[in-house]
């Protein structure tokens, strides 16, 4: 992809719809629970029945304000809800309550790999329902109708698909850390649309195309790469870009046209007559600002400075709020930050993802206890890897696992001498290589000893005995 970038550049803006972490919907008391039986989390308000009036969810407003704060936006003292009119089977009112010319917040930014990506606006809005397509017909589930969303619209500051991917990663981290959303794309908590155009470097912006149907950040990256190349090829051949909405086909790895792009006037926006203007109290905004926890960029910096670990380690360990908490919990019982970092990154994360670290049976105190056993020489690092797997299977204490399976490290010199002599007799070729000056052969012999003792031999003692017996 992107093979014609020498004289052209992409110009990308992203629209992210993020479900707010509330128990009830934006304008009624229906549950926002995911996975409920179709059309059970509904009422006359979210079904748009005549005569029903919306009542604004206070917590949704607070979370939207927190979103605006963490994205460095200017919060408008007064914002207006508007009706966005369009007909679709899963929109029972035939309009969506959103915000238009007076949104909640404007002019923000987020740091992405040391660069600022601008945020044009943040607005509160309700979600539509969901269509389930069957062969020959479609079903509609209104459970999502009225679920509270914030729409976060970036400035067209994004120049490449990779930058778009990193922007989304950074945005997701901030939203999760601040407790705004779980950002679960599989459940529809986070959805991304992209506006993309290309231009010759230094010229004015080209005609933009909207791309939808991107169900992961990697899909976004691939779809943008394809679309940028498609547009560049059209321009190189003397054609013109058509403003339209296109869908991404992951199987075919290409976009295809869905419809002509709507403009704002197509939606016939007008102020929502059933809702008063939303006035944000400055004192309450300050209170909410004080509730915001340590955000990932600050936590990464603190981990490097306080624990002396590399920036790479800090980046991995802060990739989710849960993982960062796990790391610091382990350090309460085992005070070697780099060792803890290494074990988490290589062993724990090979078993469980950062976001689901709380769901695994490897609890911080159990990992710390196992690391203490390695430090004391009770078990080897190799045995430790097996113990980690067993902890995840059973949830048992590492001492109990080591005792049950007979994994205590062999530190008795006489026992090891017998095992070393056996290895020497069985591996005469490696012995001759070592005696001829090939130091690597010693590593082979120690490996053979570890296999014979099932990883229980004390490495330092084994090394010393081999050198003595081979001298």
C-alpha positions as semicolon CSV with decimal commas, in nm:
position;residue;x (nm);y (nm);z (nm)
1;X;0,000;0,000;0,000
2;X;0,090;0,370;-0,023
3;X;0,349;0,318;-0,300
4;X;0,270;0,654;-0,469
5;X;0,334;0,871;-0,162
6;X;0,634;1,060;-0,300
7;X;0,435;1,355;-0,440
8;X;0,099;1,299;-0,267
9;X;-0,005;1,285;0,095
10;X;-0,311;1,159;0,276
11;X;-0,528;1,388;0,486
12;X;-0,729;1,198;0,746
13;X;-0,988;1,296;1,004
14;X;-1,150;1,042;1,235
15;X;-1,496;1,042;1,393
16;X;-1,507;0,820;1,700
17;X;-1,838;0,728;1,864
18;X;-1,777;0,609;2,218
19;X;-2,041;0,461;2,449
20;X;-2,037;0,622;2,791
21;X;-2,009;0,396;3,094
22;X;-2,355;0,455;3,240
23;X;-2,607;0,205;3,376
24;X;-2,900;0,370;3,199
25;X;-2,969;0,538;2,866
26;X;-2,927;0,904;2,778
27;X;-3,292;1,010;2,804
28;X;-3,467;0,729;2,995
29;X;-3,406;0,476;3,272
30;X;-3,369;0,169;3,047
31;X;-3,059;-0,045;3,104
32;X;-2,755;-0,016;2,876
33;X;-2,658;-0,380;2,946
34;X;-2,502;-0,552;2,646
35;X;-2,631;-0,889;2,533
36;X;-2,986;-0,862;2,666
37;X;-3,259;-1,040;2,471
38;X;-3,363;-0,825;2,170
39;X;-3,613;-0,548;2,243
40;X;-3,618;-0,598;2,620
41;X;-3,420;-0,288;2,728
42;X;-3,679;-0,052;2,582
43;X;-3,956;0,183;2,694
44;X;-4,193;0,437;2,532
45;X;-3,921;0,707;2,544
46;X;-3,644;0,520;2,359
47;X;-3,901;0,365;2,125
48;X;-4,011;0,717;2,028
49;X;-4,378;0,668;2,108
50;X;-4,599;0,981;2,079
51;X;-4,623;1,204;2,385
52;X;-4,307;1,078;2,558
53;X;-4,050;1,332;2,673
54;X;-3,674;1,281;2,719
55;X;-3,505;1,342;3,057
56;X;-3,129;1,397;3,041
57;X;-2,899;1,150;3,222
58;X;-2,680;1,348;3,465
59;X;-2,401;1,089;3,477
60;X;-2,376;1,081;3,098
61;X;-2,323;1,457;3,100
62;X;-2,053;1,424;3,367
63;X;-1,868;1,158;3,168
64;X;-1,890;1,371;2,855
65;X;-1,743;1,664;3,050
66;X;-1,460;1,440;3,176
67;X;-1,397;1,336;2,813
68;X;-1,367;1,702;2,721
69;X;-1,126;1,770;3,006
70;X;-0,888;1,479;2,932
71;X;-0,884;1,578;2,563
72;X;-0,790;1,936;2,655
73;X;-1,107;2,087;2,508
74;X;-1,273;2,417;2,574
75;X;-1,607;2,332;2,738
76;X;-1,892;2,553;2,623
77;X;-2,090;2,697;2,911
78;X;-2,409;2,640;2,711
79;X;-2,466;2,368;2,454
80;X;-2,780;2,285;2,257
81;X;-2,935;1,950;2,169
82;X;-3,061;1,920;1,813
83;X;-3,269;1,681;1,609
84;X;-3,079;1,510;1,330
85;X;-3,353;1,393;1,094
86;X;-3,321;1,082;0,881
87;X;-3,524;0,769;0,821
88;X;-3,380;0,428;0,895
89;X;-3,558;0,116;1,024
90;X;-3,363;0,109;1,352
91;X;-3,438;0,475;1,433
92;X;-3,800;0,466;1,556
93;X;-3,837;0,845;1,603
94;X;-3,700;0,907;1,251
95;X;-3,457;1,152;1,414
96;X;-3,158;1,125;1,646
97;X;-3,103;1,363;1,937
98;X;-2,751;1,496;1,897
99;X;-2,569;1,830;1,905
100;X;-2,482;2,039;1,603
101;X;-2,376;2,404;1,592
102;X;-2,342;2,441;1,971
103;X;-2,168;2,124;2,090
104;X;-2,051;2,041;2,440
105;X;-1,682;2,115;2,377
106;X;-1,446;2,231;2,102
107;X;-1,080;2,286;2,014
108;X;-0,896;2,009;2,200
109;X;-0,598;1,786;2,135
110;X;-0,438;1,453;2,221
111;X;-0,071;1,364;2,227
112;X;0,019;1,086;1,982
113;X;0,384;0,974;1,984
114;X;0,498;1,321;2,083
115;X;0,278;1,509;1,833
116;X;-0,049;1,691;1,894
117;X;-0,354;1,575;1,699
118;X;-0,633;1,831;1,720
119;X;-0,991;1,762;1,827
120;X;-1,253;1,974;1,650
121;X;-1,551;1,899;1,874
122;X;-1,708;1,666;2,126
123;X;-2,082;1,625;2,139
124;X;-2,332;1,416;2,330
125;X;-2,582;1,208;2,137
126;X;-2,800;0,900;2,157
127;X;-2,733;0,580;1,966
128;X;-2,966;0,420;1,713
129;X;-3,079;0,055;1,722
130;X;-2,930;-0,239;1,538
131;X;-3,035;-0,427;1,228
132;X;-2,972;-0,801;1,210
133;X;-2,972;-0,919;0,849
134;X;-3,099;-1,267;0,764
135;X;-3,134;-1,434;0,427
136;X;-3,419;-1,249;0,255
137;X;-3,520;-1,029;0,549
138;X;-3,389;-0,813;0,835
139;X;-3,473;-0,795;1,205
140;X;-3,447;-0,485;1,422
141;X;-3,329;-0,472;1,784
142;X;-3,408;-0,142;1,960
143;X;-3,203;-0,220;2,274
144;X;-2,927;0,024;2,172
145;X;-3,171;0,308;2,099
146;X;-3,090;0,590;2,338
147;X;-2,758;0,450;2,462
148;X;-2,540;0,755;2,548
149;X;-2,248;0,835;2,317
150;X;-1,985;1,100;2,284
151;X;-1,877;1,178;1,930
152;X;-1,510;1,283;1,914
153;X;-1,417;1,448;1,584
154;X;-1,048;1,494;1,511
155;X;-0,898;1,768;1,299
156;X;-0,756;1,654;0,962
157;X;-0,410;1,644;1,122
158;X;-0,356;1,274;1,057
159;X;-0,128;1,212;0,758
160;X;-0,093;0,833;0,745
161;X;-0,278;0,510;0,830
162;X;-0,016;0,430;1,094
163;X;-0,072;0,768;1,260
164;X;-0,449;0,699;1,258
165;X;-0,385;0,365;1,430
166;X;-0,166;0,526;1,696
167;X;-0,425;0,804;1,749
168;X;-0,693;0,544;1,818
169;X;-0,467;0,351;2,057
170;X;-0,388;0,672;2,250
171;X;-0,754;0,778;2,255
172;X;-0,870;0,437;2,378
173;X;-0,610;0,439;2,659
174;X;-0,723;0,780;2,782
175;X;-1,094;0,692;2,769
176;X;-1,039;0,367;2,959
177;X;-0,807;0,517;3,221
178;X;-1,051;0,799;3,295
179;X;-1,338;0,549;3,339
180;X;-1,535;0,704;3,053
181;X;-1,592;0,385;2,854
182;X;-1,486;0,021;2,828
183;X;-1,414;0,088;2,456
184;X;-1,513;-0,267;2,359
185;X;-1,536;-0,264;1,979
186;X;-1,682;-0,616;1,972
187;X;-1,981;-0,491;2,172
188;X;-2,013;-0,167;1,977
189;X;-1,882;0,056;2,260
190;X;-1,633;0,217;2,023
191;X;-1,694;0,278;1,653
192;X;-1,478;0,462;1,403
193;X;-1,558;0,640;1,077
194;X;-1,285;0,802;0,871
195;X;-1,282;1,097;0,633
196;X;-0,989;1,068;0,396
197;X;-0,863;1,268;0,100
198;X;-0,532;1,303;-0,084
199;X;-0,351;1,602;-0,229
200;X;-0,023;1,693;-0,385
201;X;0,209;1,798;-0,106
202;X;0,167;2,171;-0,041
203;X;-0,165;2,203;-0,228
204;X;-0,518;2,252;-0,095
205;X;-0,717;1,965;0,050
206;X;-0,881;1,729;-0,197
207;X;-1,234;1,584;-0,210
208;X;-1,294;1,370;0,098
209;X;-1,443;1,023;0,111
210;X;-1,601;0,872;0,421
211;X;-1,509;0,512;0,507
212;X;-1,727;0,300;0,739
213;X;-1,757;-0,063;0,858
214;X;-1,417;-0,083;1,028
215;X;-1,443;-0,318;1,325
216;X;-1,090;-0,295;1,462
217;X;-0,806;-0,045;1,467
218;X;-0,610;-0,269;1,228
219;X;-0,908;-0,262;0,988
220;X;-0,898;0,119;1,006
221;X;-0,527;0,117;0,922
222;X;-0,572;-0,122;0,629
223;X;-0,883;0,055;0,495
224;X;-0,708;0,393;0,499
225;X;-0,401;0,250;0,326
226;X;-0,617;0,105;0,049
227;X;-0,830;0,418;0,012
228;X;-0,534;0,655;-0,007
229;X;-0,372;0,446;-0,280
230;X;-0,704;0,419;-0,467
231;X;-0,748;0,796;-0,469
232;X;-0,387;0,862;-0,570
233;X;-0,419;0,623;-0,864
234;X;-0,739;0,797;-0,981
235;X;-0,568;1,138;-0,970
236;X;-0,258;1,009;-1,149
237;X;-0,478;0,879;-1,429
238;X;-0,645;1,222;-1,465
239;X;-0,972;1,126;-1,293
240;X;-1,170;1,302;-1,020
241;X;-1,253;1,183;-0,668
242;X;-1,626;1,153;-0,596
243;X;-1,748;1,259;-0,251
244;X;-1,921;0,948;-0,117
245;X;-1,949;0,700;0,168
246;X;-1,761;0,373;0,116
247;X;-1,752;0,050;0,314
248;X;-1,445;-0,158;0,395
249;X;-1,452;-0,525;0,293
250;X;-1,199;-0,702;0,516
251;X;-1,210;-1,026;0,316
252;X;-1,139;-0,856;-0,017
253;X;-0,912;-0,594;0,145
254;X;-1,078;-0,309;-0,045
255;X;-1,343;-0,039;-0,011
256;X;-1,660;-0,019;-0,218
257;X;-1,919;0,252;-0,268
258;X;-2,222;0,257;-0,037
259;X;-2,394;0,589;-0,114
260;X;-2,338;0,952;-0,199
261;X;-2,211;1,151;0,100
262;X;-2,475;1,340;0,296
263;X;-2,422;1,704;0,390
264;X;-2,539;1,868;0,712
265;X;-2,840;2,022;0,536
266;X;-2,959;1,674;0,439
267;X;-3,029;1,607;0,806
268;X;-3,239;1,923;0,855
269;X;-3,094;1,998;1,199
270;X;-3,302;2,212;1,432
271;X;-3,295;2,263;1,815
272;X;-3,460;1,984;2,014
273;X;-3,782;2,147;2,148
274;X;-3,821;1,898;2,435
275;X;-3,482;1,969;2,598
276;X;-3,358;2,288;2,760
277;X;-3,011;2,421;2,674
278;X;-2,742;2,229;2,864
279;X;-2,559;2,465;3,100
280;X;-2,230;2,335;3,244
281;X;-2,159;2,461;3,595
282;X;-1,793;2,565;3,630
283;X;-1,770;2,452;3,992
284;X;-1,895;2,104;3,902
285;X;-1,645;2,090;3,615
286;X;-1,363;2,157;3,861
287;X;-1,494;1,883;4,091
288;X;-1,498;1,637;3,802
289;X;-1,145;1,738;3,705
290;X;-1,027;1,643;4,054
291;X;-1,186;1,298;4,015
292;X;-0,979;1,212;3,705
293;X;-0,717;0,945;3,786
294;X;-0,356;0,943;3,667
295;X;-0,363;0,922;3,287
296;X;-0,139;0,687;3,083
297;X;0,114;0,947;2,965
298;X;0,177;1,062;3,323
299;X;0,188;0,704;3,452
300;X;0,445;0,603;3,187
301;X;0,669;0,892;3,284
302;X;0,634;0,811;3,655
303;X;0,714;0,442;3,601
304;X;1,039;0,534;3,424
305;X;1,140;0,789;3,690
306;X;1,020;0,606;4,002
307;X;1,102;0,246;3,913
308;X;1,396;0,295;3,677
309;X;1,252;0,072;3,404
310;X;1,301;0,141;3,029
311;X;1,044;0,350;2,839
312;X;0,949;0,044;2,636
313;X;0,863;-0,151;2,953
314;X;0,664;0,143;3,088
315;X;0,470;0,161;2,759
316;X;0,373;-0,207;2,778
317;X;0,286;-0,197;3,148
318;X;0,061;0,107;3,110
319;X;-0,117;-0,022;2,798
320;X;-0,414;-0,089;3,025
321;X;-0,511;0,054;3,363
322;X;-0,555;-0,299;3,498
323;X;-0,205;-0,409;3,395
324;X;-0,043;-0,098;3,547
325;X;-0,225;-0,167;3,875
326;X;-0,115;-0,534;3,861
327;X;0,251;-0,430;3,819
328;X;0,243;-0,197;4,119
329;X;0,061;-0,455;4,333
330;X;0,338;-0,712;4,266
331;X;0,598;-0,453;4,371
332;X;0,441;-0,428;4,716
333;X;0,571;-0,779;4,792
334;X;0,874;-0,801;4,562
335;X;1,090;-0,492;4,525
336;X;1,272;-0,556;4,196
337;X;1,084;-0,351;3,930
338;X;1,285;-0,472;3,627
339;X;1,248;-0,839;3,722
340;X;0,874;-0,793;3,775
341;X;0,846;-0,610;3,443
342;X;1,030;-0,889;3,259
343;X;0,815;-1,165;3,405
344;X;0,492;-0,980;3,332
345;X;0,588;-0,897;2,973
346;X;0,730;-1,238;2,879
347;X;0,532;-1,489;3,083
348;X;0,209;-1,336;3,217
349;X;0,116;-1,157;2,894
350;X;0,174;-1,476;2,698
351;X;-0,120;-1,618;2,892
352;X;-0,361;-1,325;2,926
353;X;-0,417;-0,990;2,748
354;X;-0,349;-0,661;2,934
355;X;-0,720;-0,570;2,947
356;X;-0,817;-0,904;3,106
357;X;-0,536;-0,928;3,361
358;X;-0,789;-0,907;3,647
359;X;-0,965;-1,219;3,517
360;X;-0,661;-1,449;3,540
361;X;-0,569;-1,665;3,840
362;X;-0,215;-1,527;3,852
363;X;-0,274;-1,273;4,129
364;X;-0,006;-1,013;4,212
365;X;0,076;-1,168;4,551
366;X;0,123;-1,514;4,392
367;X;0,360;-1,381;4,125
368;X;0,555;-1,191;4,390
369;X;0,580;-1,503;4,608
370;X;0,714;-1,707;4,317
371;X;0,976;-1,443;4,235
372;X;1,093;-1,447;4,597
373;X;1,135;-1,827;4,568
374;X;1,353;-1,780;4,258
375;X;1,560;-1,513;4,433
376;X;1,617;-1,742;4,732
377;X;1,727;-2,021;4,499
378;X;1,438;-2,248;4,596
379;X;1,340;-2,288;4,230
380;X;1,506;-2,197;3,902
381;X;1,378;-1,946;3,649
382;X;1,291;-2,234;3,416
383;X;1,083;-2,400;3,688
384;X;0,926;-2,059;3,754
385;X;0,784;-2,056;3,402
386;X;0,616;-2,392;3,466
387;X;0,486;-2,269;3,802
388;X;0,329;-1,962;3,635
389;X;0,135;-2,188;3,397
390;X;0,023;-2,408;3,686
391;X;-0,092;-2,106;3,890
392;X;-0,310;-1,996;3,598
393;X;-0,459;-2,345;3,570
394;X;-0,529;-2,398;3,940
395;X;-0,496;-2,068;4,126
396;X;-0,281;-2,249;4,384
397;X;-0,003;-2,095;4,593
398;X;0,339;-2,138;4,421
399;X;0,488;-2,304;4,732
400;X;0,209;-2,562;4,723
401;X;0,265;-2,628;4,351
402;X;0,643;-2,669;4,396
403;X;0,592;-2,908;4,689
404;X;0,324;-3,116;4,512
405;X;0,527;-3,158;4,194
406;X;0,865;-3,201;4,359
407;X;1,016;-2,897;4,190
408;X;1,247;-2,777;4,470
409;X;1,584;-2,684;4,326
410;X;1,867;-2,934;4,376
411;X;2,137;-2,754;4,573
412;X;2,295;-3,063;4,725
413;X;2,646;-3,084;4,576
414;X;2,683;-3,462;4,603
415;X;2,354;-3,524;4,418
416;X;2,452;-3,281;4,144
417;X;2,799;-3,434;4,103
418;X;2,640;-3,770;4,027
419;X;2,409;-3,611;3,767
420;X;2,695;-3,408;3,614
421;X;2,910;-3,721;3,580
422;X;2,625;-3,895;3,398
423;X;2,591;-3,604;3,155
424;X;2,968;-3,606;3,093
425;X;2,965;-3,980;3,013
426;X;2,665;-3,941;2,779
427;X;2,800;-3,640;2,587
428;X;3,167;-3,709;2,509
429;X;3,165;-3,505;2,189
430;X;3,058;-3,187;2,376
431;X;3,318;-3,264;2,645
432;X;3,594;-3,282;2,382
433;X;3,474;-2,956;2,224
434;X;3,484;-2,779;2,560
435;X;3,831;-2,910;2,637
436;X;3,948;-2,787;2,296
437;X;3,841;-2,434;2,388
438;X;3,480;-2,413;2,270
439;X;3,304;-2,243;2,566
440;X;2,959;-2,284;2,406
441;X;2,983;-2,658;2,465
442;X;2,948;-2,593;2,838
443;X;2,607;-2,438;2,776
444;X;2,504;-2,753;2,589
445;X;2,615;-2,971;2,882
446;X;2,432;-2,757;3,137
447;X;2,122;-2,776;2,919
448;X;2,150;-3,156;2,916
449;X;2,178;-3,151;3,297
450;X;1,867;-2,935;3,323
451;X;1,676;-3,180;3,108
452;X;1,797;-3,471;3,319
453;X;1,696;-3,294;3,644
454;X;1,379;-3,146;3,492
455;X;1,510;-2,795;3,549
456;X;1,577;-2,850;3,919
457;X;1,956;-2,817;3,913
458;X;2,095;-2,499;4,064
459;X;2,259;-2,328;3,761
460;X;2,547;-2,162;3,949
461;X;2,640;-2,479;4,134
462;X;2,606;-2,686;3,817
463;X;2,834;-2,448;3,629
464;X;3,100;-2,472;3,899
465;X;3,083;-2,851;3,920
466;X;3,113;-2,892;3,542
467;X;3,420;-2,671;3,528
468;X;3,578;-2,866;3,813
469;X;3,500;-3,209;3,667
470;X;3,611;-3,109;3,315
471;X;3,937;-2,942;3,426
